[in-house]
Amino acid sequence: MLLPWEYGVRNLARRPVRTALTLVALATVVMLVFVVVGFIRGLEQSLAVSGDENVVLVYSVNSEENIENSSIAPSSPSVLAASLDSAVKRYGVLHVSPELFLGTRVKTGAGEGGLGLVRGVSLTAPLVRRSVKLVEGNWPGDGEVIIGRLVAAKLGSSTDAMAIGNSIDFEGKQWRISGRFTAGGAAYESEIWCKLSDFQTTTKRQDISLVAMLLSPTGSAAEVELFCKERTDLELRSIRETEYYAMLQQHYKPVRMLAWFVVVLVSGAGIFAGLNMMYGAVAGRIREIAMLQAIGYRRRAILISLVQEGVLLAAAGSLLSGVIALTLLNGMAIRFTMGAFTLRIDSVAILIGCGVGLLLGVLGALPPAFKALRAEVATSLKAV
């Protein structure tokens, strides 16, 4: 025969201070799990949505995987367009985007700032970067820039300092913010975009970093790759944009592995904290447990009741942490080496966080319960 369900619930209410402390401890552990898993999911999602299957990137063969170090001739876009029929062409406009991309120090008018990512683009950039949407303001003119929605987070600056009409400084020049864009969570959202010619003049560079091509239905990435291999004098290489960001996924794999290791460490620490709290809770109830055995309840029934109390506390802590994570943490911008991205508290994060919480409730209750039930009933009844 099992103990009534209400018995375990009432026991939690009889010790409100101890119950509250245990609840806060469990909720804190689960919250840490939500933060770490949200970080991992946000990073993976940002890289996953950044690539376009139909876009090919052409850049310097000497830069390996780091496009910021790439330097190719400014005539590369016209050479590619004249030699290949792979790019989309509508109304006489080739969907080819020459770009100059680099990291540089950026300062806001308020004196804030840090290392920012700046991309010089032409008017064809929105035709190739199809996820980019200008949501506020205008396309940049001379001495103007448009900023992604995560630029403030990347620079460690306030949102007000990055408002349209304000100015920012980089490469020894002051630039006016003319607009703001989004890109569906892609890496572009942490970048600053300006006119390519204006950026080249400011940086005193005539070269470009890469050429992005939107493939036509009859075009192929293999054709572009073959052309780059045959024209060794140009020192070019090509790669699908999705493959490029897949390489970045592999590059950040150690970071993700470390983050998962942190989840395991936090969960382990939470289990030990739960053990400590439950040992304290059970130690004060030795006579009660012995009395339940004396009146006929089997040890299995008492064990289930103690685990029930632990699981109830863990479920309440997980629910509390889940509500806080969804309302306060979900979508929070995080600065990272590749730019910035948002914490993502999705179904996977909720499942892992709540699963860890319930696991803490079960594993934290079992050892102290076993220890209390192994004691002799007569000896336990005399315990103080």
C-alpha positions in Angstrom: 0.0 0.0 0.0 1.3 3.4 -1.0 1.1 6.5 1.1 -1.5 9.1 0.1 -0.4 11.6 -2.5 -1.5 14.4 -0.2 0.9 13.2 2.5 4.0 14.2 0.5 2.5 17.6 -0.6 1.6 18.4 3.0 5.1 17.5 4.2 6.5 20.2 1.9 4.1 22.8 3.4 5.1 21.8 7.0 8.7 23.1 6.5 8.2 26.3 4.4 11.7 27.7 5.0 13.5 24.5 4.1 11.2 23.9 1.1 11.8 27.5 -0.1 15.6 27.1 0.1 15.5 23.8 -1.7 13.3 25.3 -4.4 15.6 28.3 -4.9 18.7 26.0 -5.1 17.1 23.7 -7.7 15.7 26.6 -9.7 19.2 28.2 -9.8 20.8 25.0 -11.1 18.1 24.6 -13.8 18.5 28.3 -14.7 22.2 27.8 -15.3 21.4 24.8 -17.5 19.0 27.0 -19.5 21.6 29.7 -20.0 24.3 27.3 -21.3 21.9 25.3 -23.5 20.4 28.6 -24.8 23.9 29.7 -25.7 24.6 26.5 -27.7 21.3 26.6 -29.5 21.6 30.3 -30.3 25.1 29.8 -31.8 24.0 26.8 -33.8 20.9 28.5 -35.1 22.8 31.7 -36.1 25.3 29.7 -38.2 22.6 27.4 -39.6 20.4 30.2 -41.0 23.3 32.3 -42.3 24.0 30.4 -45.4 22.1 30.4 -48.7 22.3 27.2 -50.7 22.2 29.2 -54.0 25.0 31.6 -53.1 28.7 30.9 -53.9 31.5 32.9 -52.2 34.6 33.5 -54.2 37.7 34.8 -52.2 41.4 34.5 -52.0 42.9 31.1 -52.0 45.5 32.3 -49.5 43.0 33.3 -46.8 42.0 29.7 -46.0 38.7 29.9 -44.1 39.1 33.5 -42.8 37.4 35.8 -45.3 38.4 38.8 -43.3 42.0 38.2 -44.4 41.0 37.7 -48.0 42.2 40.2 -50.7 41.4 39.8 -54.3 41.5 42.1 -57.3 38.7 44.6 -57.8 38.2 43.3 -61.3 37.3 39.8 -60.1 33.5 40.4 -60.3 33.7 41.5 -63.9 36.1 38.6 -64.8 33.7 36.1 -63.2 30.6 37.6 -64.9 32.3 37.5 -68.3 33.6 34.0 -67.9 30.7 32.3 -66.3 26.9 32.1 -67.0 26.2 30.7 -63.5 24.9 34.0 -61.9 21.3 35.1 -62.0 20.7 38.0 -64.4 17.4 39.9 -64.3 16.6 43.1 -66.2 20.2 43.3 -67.2 21.5 43.3 -63.6 23.8 40.5 -62.6 23.2 39.2 -59.1 26.9 39.5 -58.1 28.0 41.3 -55.0 31.6 42.6 -54.6 32.3 43.1 -50.9 35.1 44.4 -48.6 34.8 42.8 -45.2 36.9 43.5 -42.1 36.9 43.9 -38.4 37.8 47.3 -37.0 37.4 49.5 -33.9 34.1 51.3 -33.8 33.2 54.0 -31.4 29.8 55.6 -30.8 29.0 59.2 -30.1 28.7 58.3 -26.4 32.2 57.1 -26.3 31.2 53.4 -26.2 32.3 50.8 -28.6 34.6 47.9 -29.4 35.6 45.6 -32.2 33.0 45.7 -35.0 32.4 44.0 -38.3 32.1 46.3 -41.3 31.1 45.2 -44.8 31.4 47.5 -47.8 28.7 46.6 -50.3 27.2 47.8 -53.6 23.5 48.1 -54.6 23.5 44.5 -55.7 24.1 43.2 -52.2 20.4 42.9 -51.3 19.8 40.8 -54.5 22.3 38.3 -53.3 21.9 38.5 -49.6 18.2 37.7 -49.8 17.6 37.3 -46.1 18.6 40.9 -45.4 15.6 43.3 -45.0 15.8 47.0 -44.4 13.3 47.6 -41.6 14.0 51.2 -40.8 15.6 54.2 -42.5 17.3 54.3 -45.9 20.0 52.6 -47.8 23.4 54.2 -47.0 24.7 57.1 -49.1 28.1 58.7 -48.9 29.4 58.8 -45.3 26.4 56.7 -44.1 26.0 53.2 -42.8 23.1 50.8 -42.0 23.4 48.6 -39.0 22.1 45.1 -38.1 19.9 44.7 -35.1 22.6 43.0 -33.0 25.4 45.6 -33.7 24.8 47.3 -30.3 25.3 43.9 -28.6 28.5 43.3 -30.6 30.0 46.6 -29.7 28.8 46.4 -26.1 26.9 49.7 -26.6 23.5 50.9 -25.7 20.6 50.7 -28.2 20.0 54.5 -27.9 23.6 55.2 -29.0 22.9 53.2 -32.2 19.7 55.1 -33.1 19.2 56.3 -36.7 20.6 59.8 -37.1 23.4 59.2 -34.6 27.1 58.9 -35.7 29.7 56.3 -35.2 33.5 56.4 -35.8 35.7 53.9 -37.5 38.8 54.0 -39.7 39.3 57.6 -38.8 36.0 58.8 -40.2 32.6 59.7 -38.8 29.6 57.9 -40.3 25.9 58.7 -39.9 23.5 55.8 -39.2 20.9 55.9 -41.9 19.0 52.7 -41.4 18.6 49.4 -39.6 18.2 45.9 -41.1 17.5 42.3 -40.0 18.5 39.1 -41.6 16.3 36.4 -39.9 18.9 35.6 -37.2 21.8 35.3 -39.7 25.4 36.5 -38.9 24.9 39.7 -40.9 22.8 41.1 -38.1 25.9 42.0 -36.1 27.5 43.8 -39.1 27.7 47.4 -40.2 27.2 48.0 -43.9 28.3 51.0 -46.0 29.0 51.8 -49.6 31.8 49.8 -51.0 33.5 52.7 -52.9 33.2 54.9 -49.8 34.7 52.2 -47.6 37.6 51.6 -50.1 38.4 55.3 -50.1 38.4 55.5 -46.3 40.6 52.5 -45.8 42.8 53.4 -48.8 42.3 50.0 -50.3 41.4 49.2 -53.9 41.0 45.5 -53.4 37.9 43.6 -52.2 37.5 40.7 -49.8 35.1 38.5 -51.7 32.5 38.2 -54.4 29.1 36.6 -53.6 27.2 35.2 -56.6 23.6 34.1 -56.6 23.4 31.0 -58.8 20.9 30.7 -61.6 18.7 27.6 -61.9 21.1 26.3 -64.6 24.2 27.4 -62.9 26.3 25.2 -60.6 28.8 25.7 -57.8 31.0 23.1 -59.5 31.4 25.3 -62.6 32.6 28.3 -60.4 35.0 26.0 -58.5 36.4 24.6 -61.8 37.0 28.1 -63.1 38.8 29.2 -60.0 41.1 26.1 -60.2 41.8 26.7 -63.9 42.6 30.4 -63.5 45.5 29.9 -61.1 46.7 33.5 -61.9 43.7 34.9 -60.1 44.4 32.9 -56.9 40.7 32.4 -56.2 38.8 29.7 -54.5 35.0 29.2 -54.3 32.7 27.6 -51.8 28.9 27.4 -51.3 27.8 29.8 -48.6 26.1 26.9 -46.7 29.4 25.0 -46.7 31.3 28.0 -45.5 29.1 28.3 -42.4 29.2 24.5 -42.0 33.0 24.9 -41.7 32.4 27.6 -39.0 30.2 25.1 -37.2 33.1 22.7 -37.1 35.5 25.5 -36.1 33.3 26.3 -33.1 32.7 22.6 -32.2 35.2 22.7 -29.3 33.3 25.7 -27.9 30.0 23.8 -28.1 31.6 20.7 -26.6 32.9 22.8 -23.7 29.5 24.3 -23.2 27.9 20.8 -23.1 30.6 19.8 -20.6 29.6 22.8 -18.5 26.0 21.5 -18.6 27.2 18.2 -17.2 29.3 19.9 -14.5 26.4 22.2 -13.5 24.0 19.2 -13.4 26.5 17.2 -11.3 26.9 20.2 -8.9 23.1 20.4 -8.7 22.8 16.7 -7.9 25.3 17.1 -5.0 23.4 20.2 -3.8 20.2 18.3 -4.0 21.7 15.4 -2.0 22.9 17.8 0.7 19.5 19.5 1.0 17.6 16.1 0.9 20.0 14.6 3.5 19.2 17.5 5.8 15.5 17.1 5.1 15.5 13.3 5.8 17.7 13.5 8.8 15.1 15.5 10.7 12.4 12.9 9.8 14.0 9.7 11.0 11.4 9.1 13.7 8.6 9.9 11.3 9.9 7.4 8.8 10.3 4.7 11.5 6.8 5.4 12.7 5.4 4.9 9.2 7.2 1.5 9.1 5.9 0.6 12.5 2.2 1.2 11.5 2.6 -1.0 8.5 3.8 1.0 5.5 6.4 -0.9 3.5 9.8 0.7 2.8 9.0 0.9 -0.9 5.9 3.0 -0.2 7.9 5.4 2.0 10.7 5.6 -0.6 8.2 6.5 -3.3 6.7 9.2 -1.1 10.2 10.7 -0.4 11.0 10.7 -4.1 7.6 12.3 -4.8 8.5 15.2 -2.6 11.9 15.6 -4.4 10.3 15.5 -7.8 7.5 17.9 -6.8 10.2 20.4 -5.7 12.3 19.8 -8.8 9.2 20.2 -11.1 8.3 23.5 -9.4 11.9 24.7 -9.7 12.1 23.7 -13.3 8.7 25.5 -14.0 9.9 28.6 -12.3 13.2 28.6 -14.2 11.5 27.9 -17.5 9.1 30.9 -17.1 12.0 33.2 -16.2 14.1 31.8 -19.1 11.4 32.3 -21.7 10.4 35.8 -20.5 13.9 37.2 -19.7 16.6 35.1 -21.4 15.0 34.1 -24.7 16.3 36.5 -27.4 18.9 38.1 -25.2 21.9 39.2 -27.3 25.3 37.7 -26.6 28.6 39.1 -27.9 30.9 36.5 -29.5 34.0 36.4 -31.7 32.1 35.9 -34.9 29.8 38.8 -34.1 26.7 38.4 -31.9 23.7 36.1 -31.6 20.7 35.7 -29.3 20.1 33.1 -26.6 17.6 30.6 -27.9 15.3 29.0 -25.4 13.5 26.6 -27.7 11.8 23.2 -27.2 15.2 21.5 -27.0 16.5 23.8 -24.3 13.2 23.5 -22.4 13.4 19.7 -22.7 17.0 19.5 -21.5 16.5 22.0 -18.7 13.4 20.4 -17.3 14.8 17.0 -17.8 17.9 17.9 -15.7 15.6 19.4 -13.1 13.5 16.3 -12.7 16.7 14.2 -12.7 18.0 16.3 -9.8 14.7 15.6 -7.9 15.0 11.8 -8.3 18.7 11.4 -7.8 18.8 13.9 -4.9 16.1 12.0 -3.0 17.2 8.4 -3.4 20.5 8.2 -1.5 19.2 9.9 1.7 16.0 7.9 1.5 17.9 4.6 1.3 20.1 5.6 4.2 17.1 6.4 6.4 15.2 3.2 5.5 18.2 1.0 6.2 18.2 2.0 9.9 16.5 -0.3 12.5 12.9 0.8 13.3 13.4 0.5 17.1 16.6 2.5 17.0 15.1 5.2 14.7 12.0 5.6 17.0 14.4 6.6 19.8 16.3 9.1 17.7 16.2 12.7 18.8 
